[in-house]
Amino acid sequence: MPLAALLKNPQTLQKLEEMFLLQKKLNDDTNGTNWELGINKYDKEINWLRCIHMEVAEHRFNPMETLEKYL
């Protein structure tokens, strides 16, 4: 199903919001509350390029296919 069609469904938007809030909580718990500013819980600078590289290496699948399974 195309992303545009998914986003027209209010239930989908609610699930997406829930997913992003859960991810933010996980990030805050793991990295501290200043991670969005680029500082981890140990007051060290976050290397965003390394983070992106690790995420891409972990997720070699189509995220929209995965999202559709949960909706």
C-alpha positions as CSV (number, residue, x, y, z in Angstrom):
1,M,0.0,0.0,0.0
2,P,1.4,3.4,-0.9
3,L,2.4,5.8,1.9
4,A,-0.1,8.4,0.8
5,A,-2.9,5.9,1.2
6,L,-1.7,4.9,4.6
7,L,-1.5,8.4,5.8
8,K,-5.2,9.1,4.9
9,N,-6.3,6.7,7.6
10,P,-6.6,8.3,11.0
11,Q,-5.8,5.0,12.7
12,T,-2.5,4.9,10.8
13,L,-1.6,8.4,12.0
14,Q,-2.4,7.4,15.6
15,K,-0.2,4.3,15.3
16,L,2.6,6.4,13.8
17,E,2.4,8.9,16.6
18,E,2.4,6.1,19.1
19,M,5.4,4.5,17.4
20,F,7.4,7.8,17.4
21,L,6.6,8.5,21.1
22,L,7.7,5.1,22.1
23,Q,10.9,5.5,20.1
24,K,11.5,8.9,21.8
25,K,11.1,7.3,25.2
26,L,13.5,4.6,24.3
27,N,16.0,7.1,23.0
28,D,15.6,9.2,26.2
29,D,16.0,6.2,28.4
30,T,19.1,4.9,26.5
31,N,20.9,8.2,25.6
32,G,19.6,10.8,28.1
33,T,17.2,13.6,27.4
34,N,19.8,15.8,25.6
35,W,20.3,13.4,22.7
36,E,18.3,15.6,20.4
37,L,20.9,18.3,21.0
38,G,23.7,15.9,20.1
39,I,24.9,15.2,23.6
40,N,24.5,11.7,25.2
41,K,24.0,10.9,28.9
42,Y,27.7,10.9,29.5
43,D,28.0,14.5,28.1
44,K,29.8,13.3,25.0
45,E,29.0,14.5,21.5
46,I,26.9,12.1,19.4
47,N,28.4,11.1,16.1
48,W,25.3,11.2,14.0
49,L,27.0,9.9,10.9
50,R,28.0,6.8,12.8
51,C,24.4,6.4,14.1
52,I,23.0,6.6,10.6
53,H,25.6,4.1,9.4
54,M,24.6,1.7,12.2
55,E,20.8,2.1,11.6
56,V,21.2,1.4,7.8
57,A,23.3,-1.7,8.6
58,E,20.7,-3.0,11.0
59,H,17.7,-2.3,8.8
60,R,18.1,-3.8,5.3
61,F,14.3,-4.2,4.8
62,N,11.5,-2.0,3.5
63,P,10.2,-0.2,6.6
64,M,6.8,0.5,4.9
65,E,6.3,-3.3,4.4
66,T,7.0,-3.7,8.1
67,L,4.7,-0.9,9.1
68,E,1.9,-2.3,7.0
69,K,2.1,-5.6,9.0
70,Y,1.4,-3.7,12.2
71,L,-1.6,-1.6,11.0
